[in-house]
Amino acid sequence: QLEAMVNTYIANGHAMVKYEVQSSIKAPIVLFRAMEFNKGNDLIGENWDWGGYTTEKVTEIRTPGTHITMFKEPHVKLLAEQLSFYLESI
């Protein structure tokens, strides 16, 4: 399991470095952002630069937990409620 996690982390890093946006989309983006940050993550620009991917509004929703724990109990319940609210408005 640890090897799979490390390989996924490495693959995500490569994808993040190599990906280039071809054009912005015309759709709003809802960013679910963990309230607790790992060291350095709070240094990323406003809305983590998602504004460069859309011509519409970027809404940031702060969610309890870290990038990992926001998907686990008890935080995942609030995340699911928030996600449901925005999915219902589409």
N, CA and C atoms as an extended XYZ file, in Angstrom:
270
Properties=species:S:1:pos:R:3:atomname:S:1:resname:S:1:resid:I:1 pbc="F F F"
N         0.812       -1.180        0.000 N   GLN     1
C         0.000        0.000        0.000 CA  GLN     1
C         0.865        1.257        0.000 C   GLN     1
N         1.934        1.211        0.777 N   LEU     2
C         2.820        2.372        0.846 CA  LEU     2
C         3.452        2.648       -0.511 C   LEU     2
N         3.871        1.608       -1.206 N   GLU     3
C         4.471        1.782       -2.532 CA  GLU     3
C         3.462        2.394       -3.503 C   GLU     3
N         2.214        1.948       -3.450 N   ALA     4
C         1.181        2.506       -4.322 CA  ALA     4
C         0.940        3.977       -4.005 C   ALA     4
N         0.945        4.333       -2.720 N   MET     5
C         0.755        5.730       -2.331 CA  MET     5
C         1.903        6.598       -2.824 C   MET     5
N         3.127        6.108       -2.686 N   VAL     6
C         4.294        6.862       -3.146 CA  VAL     6
C         4.261        7.018       -4.658 C   VAL     6
N         3.932        5.970       -5.370 N   ASN     7
C         3.848        6.037       -6.835 CA  ASN     7
C         2.769        7.022       -7.281 C   ASN     7
N         1.633        7.028       -6.593 N   THR     8
C         0.570        7.979       -6.910 CA  THR     8
C         1.032        9.407       -6.652 C   THR     8
N         1.701        9.628       -5.539 N   TYR     9
C         2.222       10.953       -5.199 CA  TYR     9
C         3.207       11.435       -6.265 C   TYR     9
N         4.089       10.562       -6.697 N   ILE    10
C         5.069       10.911       -7.729 CA  ILE    10
C         4.373       11.207       -9.052 C   ILE    10
N         3.423       10.373       -9.439 N   ALA    11
C         2.692       10.579      -10.694 CA  ALA    11
C         1.923       11.893      -10.673 C   ALA    11
N         1.302       12.206       -9.543 N   ASN    12
C         0.581       13.474       -9.427 CA  ASN    12
C         1.529       14.658       -9.546 C   ASN    12
N         2.703       14.551       -8.954 N   GLY    13
C         3.704       15.615       -9.059 CA  GLY    13
C         4.148       15.839      -10.498 C   GLY    13
N         4.401       14.744      -11.223 N   HIS    14
C         4.782       14.853      -12.640 CA  HIS    14
C         3.664       15.497      -13.455 C   HIS    14
N         2.430       15.077      -13.214 N   ALA    15
C         1.292       15.625      -13.958 CA  ALA    15
C         1.128       17.111      -13.676 C   ALA    15
N         1.307       17.502      -12.432 N   MET    16
C         1.141       18.901      -12.062 CA  MET    16
C         2.193       19.774      -12.750 C   MET    16
N         3.407       19.284      -12.835 N   VAL    17
C         4.492       20.051      -13.444 CA  VAL    17
C         4.331       20.138      -14.962 C   VAL    17
N         3.888       19.061      -15.584 N   LYS    18
C         3.839       18.993      -17.048 CA  LYS    18
C         2.548       19.528      -17.667 C   LYS    18
N         1.459       19.602      -16.899 N   TYR    19
C         0.169       19.990      -17.467 CA  TYR    19
C         0.159       21.464      -17.842 C   TYR    19
N        -0.346       21.748      -19.021 N   GLU    20
C        -0.505       23.116      -19.481 CA  GLU    20
C        -1.954       23.332      -19.901 C   GLU    20
N        -2.549       24.394      -19.391 N   VAL    21
C        -3.933       24.715      -19.727 CA  VAL    21
C        -3.979       25.210      -21.164 C   VAL    21
N        -4.822       24.595      -21.979 N   GLN    22
C        -4.958       25.000      -23.370 CA  GLN    22
C        -5.831       26.237      -23.500 C   GLN    22
N        -6.905       26.276      -22.713 N   SER    23
C        -7.793       27.438      -22.695 CA  SER    23
C        -8.650       27.370      -21.432 C   SER    23
N        -9.166       28.512      -21.031 N   SER    24
C       -10.035       28.569      -19.858 CA  SER    24
C       -11.417       28.033      -20.215 C   SER    24
N       -12.092       27.482      -19.198 N   ILE    25
C       -13.465       27.034      -19.396 CA  ILE    25
C       -14.411       28.160      -18.999 C   ILE    25
N       -15.617       28.120      -19.523 N   LYS    26
C       -16.624       29.103      -19.147 CA  LYS    26
C       -17.605       28.418      -18.201 C   LYS    26
N       -17.144       28.219      -16.971 N   ALA    27
C       -17.947       27.565      -15.941 CA  ALA    27
C       -17.403       27.972      -14.579 C   ALA    27
N       -18.281       28.131      -13.598 N   PRO    28
C       -17.781       28.443      -12.259 CA  PRO    28
C       -17.055       27.248      -11.662 C   PRO    28
N       -16.129       27.523      -10.776 N   ILE    29
C       -15.383       26.472      -10.080 CA  ILE    29
C       -15.636       26.628       -8.586 C   ILE    29
N       -15.918       25.509       -7.924 N   VAL    30
C       -16.060       25.493       -6.473 CA  VAL    30
C       -14.864       24.724       -5.926 C   VAL    30
N       -14.050       25.405       -5.143 N   LEU    31
C       -12.838       24.834       -4.568 CA  LEU    31
C       -13.092       24.494       -3.108 C   LEU    31
N       -13.024       23.226       -2.769 N   PHE    32
C       -13.161       22.789       -1.384 CA  PHE    32
C       -11.755       22.743       -0.803 C   PHE    32
N       -11.470       23.664        0.111 N   ARG    33
C       -10.115       23.848        0.625 CA  ARG    33
C       -10.054       23.480        2.105 C   ARG    33
N        -9.127       22.600        2.450 N   ALA    34
C        -8.966       22.167        3.836 CA  ALA    34
C        -8.550       23.339        4.717 C   ALA    34
N        -9.154       23.416        5.911 N   MET    35
C        -8.830       24.493        6.845 CA  MET    35
C        -7.441       24.330        7.459 C   MET    35
N        -7.022       23.086        7.623 N   GLU    36
C        -5.707       22.818        8.197 CA  GLU    36
C        -4.736       22.547        7.054 C   GLU    36
N        -3.599       23.225        7.087 N   PHE    37
C        -2.638       23.102        5.998 CA  PHE    37
C        -1.396       22.364        6.437 C   PHE    37
N        -0.824       21.655        5.483 N   ASN    38
C         0.522       21.149        5.689 CA  ASN    38
C         1.461       22.324        5.483 C   ASN    38
N         2.604       22.281        6.096 N   LYS    39
C         3.555       23.388        5.999 CA  LYS    39
C         3.808       23.752        4.537 C   LYS    39
N         3.626       25.022        4.213 N   GLY    40
C         3.877       25.508        2.856 CA  GLY    40
C         2.636       25.607        1.993 C   GLY    40
N         1.601       24.822        2.277 N   ASN    41
C         0.406       24.854        1.436 CA  ASN    41
C        -0.349       26.164        1.540 C   ASN    41
N        -0.174       26.899        2.650 N   ASP    42
C        -0.884       28.157        2.804 CA  ASP    42
C        -0.197       29.290        2.042 C   ASP    42
N         0.914       28.990        1.401 N   LEU    43
C         1.646       30.006        0.656 CA  LEU    43
C         1.183       30.126       -0.787 C   LEU    43
N         0.361       29.204       -1.234 N   ILE    44
C        -0.118       29.225       -2.611 CA  ILE    44
C        -1.095       30.378       -2.769 C   ILE    44
N        -1.131       30.983       -3.956 N   GLY    45
C        -1.932       32.169       -4.209 CA  GLY    45
C        -3.422       32.005       -3.942 C   GLY    45
N        -4.118       33.112       -4.062 N   GLU    46
C        -5.556       33.126       -3.834 CA  GLU    46
C        -6.242       32.074       -4.695 C   GLU    46
N        -7.129       31.300       -4.065 N   ASN    47
C        -7.860       30.217       -4.738 CA  ASN    47
C        -6.926       29.223       -5.417 C   ASN    47
N        -5.708       29.138       -4.928 N   TRP    48
C        -4.703       28.205       -5.451 CA  TRP    48
C        -4.547       28.349       -6.957 C   TRP    48
N        -4.779       29.551       -7.447 N   ASP    49
C        -4.643       29.900       -8.860 CA  ASP    49
C        -5.663       29.211       -9.778 C   ASP    49
N        -6.773       28.730       -9.236 N   TRP    50
C        -7.822       28.131      -10.058 CA  TRP    50
C        -8.476       29.165      -10.969 C   TRP    50
N        -8.370       30.443      -10.633 N   GLY    51
C        -8.937       31.496      -11.463 CA  GLY    51
C        -8.362       31.513      -12.870 C   GLY    51
N        -7.184       30.971      -13.060 N   GLY    52
C        -6.578       30.904      -14.381 CA  GLY    52
C        -7.190       29.847      -15.286 C   GLY    52
N        -8.062       29.000      -14.723 N   TYR    53
C        -8.658       27.915      -15.497 CA  TYR    53
C       -10.085       28.209      -15.949 C   TYR    53
N       -10.634       29.351      -15.511 N   THR    54
C       -12.015       29.669      -15.852 CA  THR    54
C       -12.182       31.165      -16.102 C   THR    54
N       -13.191       31.482      -16.890 N   THR    55
C       -13.546       32.892      -17.085 CA  THR    55
C       -14.645       33.301      -16.103 C   THR    55
N       -15.132       32.341      -15.332 N   GLU    56
C       -16.214       32.581      -14.373 CA  GLU    56
C       -15.654       32.685      -12.951 C   GLU    56
N       -16.560       32.730      -11.986 N   LYS    57
C       -16.207       32.897      -10.575 CA  LYS    57
C       -15.620       31.617       -9.977 C   LYS    57
N       -14.640       31.792       -9.083 N   VAL    58
C       -14.109       30.694       -8.281 CA  VAL    58
C       -14.591       30.915       -6.854 C   VAL    58
N       -15.344       29.951       -6.332 N   THR    59
C       -15.846       30.022       -4.958 CA  THR    59
C       -15.023       29.081       -4.106 C   THR    59
N       -14.484       29.600       -3.027 N   GLU    60
C       -13.686       28.785       -2.115 CA  GLU    60
C       -14.511       28.432       -0.888 C   GLU    60
N       -14.615       27.128       -0.592 N   ILE    61
C       -15.327       26.635        0.575 CA  ILE    61
C       -14.297       26.017        1.510 C   ILE    61
N       -14.182       26.568        2.712 N   ARG    62
C       -13.237       26.040        3.697 CA  ARG    62
C       -13.873       24.854        4.399 C   ARG    62
N       -13.165       23.741        4.432 N   THR    63
C       -13.665       22.493        4.985 CA  THR    63
C       -12.756       22.047        6.128 C   THR    63
N       -13.329       21.572        7.249 N   PRO    64
C       -12.502       21.140        8.371 CA  PRO    64
C       -11.559       20.004        7.986 C   PRO    64
N       -10.399       19.987        8.608 N   GLY    65
C        -9.432       18.916        8.410 CA  GLY    65
C        -8.303       19.329        7.492 C   GLY    65
N        -7.459       18.361        7.174 N   THR    66
C        -6.360       18.544        6.231 CA  THR    66
C        -6.797       18.020        4.870 C   THR    66
N        -5.893       18.090        3.907 N   HIS    67
C        -6.191       17.584        2.567 CA  HIS    67
C        -6.580       16.106        2.602 C   HIS    67
N        -6.053       15.369        3.578 N   ILE    68
C        -6.359       13.942        3.711 CA  ILE    68
C        -7.548       13.710        4.640 C   ILE    68
N        -7.543       14.353        5.828 N   THR    69
C        -8.578       14.049        6.826 CA  THR    69
C        -9.937       14.631        6.483 C   THR    69
N       -10.004       15.561        5.523 N   MET    70
C       -11.322       16.089        5.140 CA  MET    70
C       -12.191       15.005        4.490 C   MET    70
N       -11.581       13.892        4.083 N   PHE    71
C       -12.308       12.781        3.462 CA  PHE    71
C       -12.600       11.659        4.454 C   PHE    71
N       -12.355       11.911        5.742 N   LYS    72
C       -12.577       10.897        6.774 CA  LYS    72
C       -13.525       11.451        7.835 C   LYS    72
N       -14.129       10.530        8.617 N   GLU    73
C       -14.989       10.941        9.732 CA  GLU    73
C       -14.166       11.769       10.705 C   GLU    73
N       -14.705       12.801       11.298 N   PRO    74
C       -16.067       13.303       11.158 CA  PRO    74
C       -16.210       14.349       10.048 C   PRO    74
N       -15.090       14.776        9.440 N   HIS    75
C       -15.110       15.884        8.485 CA  HIS    75
C       -15.845       15.569        7.187 C   HIS    75
N       -15.843       14.327        6.768 N   VAL    76
C       -16.418       13.961        5.477 CA  VAL    76
C       -17.915       14.248        5.413 C   VAL    76
N       -18.603       14.215        6.551 N   LYS    77
C       -20.041       14.496        6.558 CA  LYS    77
C       -20.320       15.931        6.129 C   LYS    77
N       -19.557       16.882        6.658 N   LEU    78
C       -19.736       18.277        6.271 CA  LEU    78
C       -19.327       18.480        4.815 C   LEU    78
N       -18.253       17.855        4.401 N   LEU    79
C       -17.821       17.951        2.999 CA  LEU    79
C       -18.927       17.444        2.079 C   LEU    79
N       -19.543       16.324        2.424 N   ALA    80
C       -20.625       15.761        1.607 CA  ALA    80
C       -21.821       16.713        1.545 C   ALA    80
N       -22.144       17.343        2.664 N   GLU    81
C       -23.249       18.308        2.673 CA  GLU    81
C       -22.944       19.502        1.777 C   GLU    81
N       -21.731       20.014        1.885 N   GLN    82
C       -21.336       21.160        1.072 CA  GLN    82
C       -21.333       20.798       -0.414 C   GLN    82
N       -20.790       19.641       -0.726 N   LEU    83
C       -20.738       19.181       -2.109 CA  LEU    83
C       -22.141       18.986       -2.667 C   LEU    83
N       -23.028       18.389       -1.882 N   SER    84
C       -24.418       18.185       -2.318 CA  SER    84
C       -25.098       19.514       -2.624 C   SER    84
N       -24.871       20.523       -1.774 N   PHE    85
C       -25.471       21.835       -1.987 CA  PHE    85
C       -25.078       22.392       -3.350 C   PHE    85
N       -23.789       22.320       -3.692 N   TYR    86
C       -23.343       22.873       -4.965 CA  TYR    86
C       -23.747       22.006       -6.152 C   TYR    86
N       -23.805       20.708       -5.989 N   LEU    87
C       -24.253       19.836       -7.083 CA  LEU    87
C       -25.737       20.051       -7.386 C   LEU    87
N       -26.539       20.310       -6.353 N   GLU    88
C       -27.970       20.550       -6.558 CA  GLU    88
C       -28.232       21.858       -7.304 C   GLU    88
N       -27.282       22.790       -7.228 N   SER    89
C       -27.487       24.088       -7.887 CA  SER    89
C       -27.070       24.078       -9.355 C   SER    89
N       -26.544       22.971       -9.821 N   ILE    90
C       -26.105       22.898      -11.230 CA  ILE    90
C       -27.298       22.692      -12.136 C   ILE    90
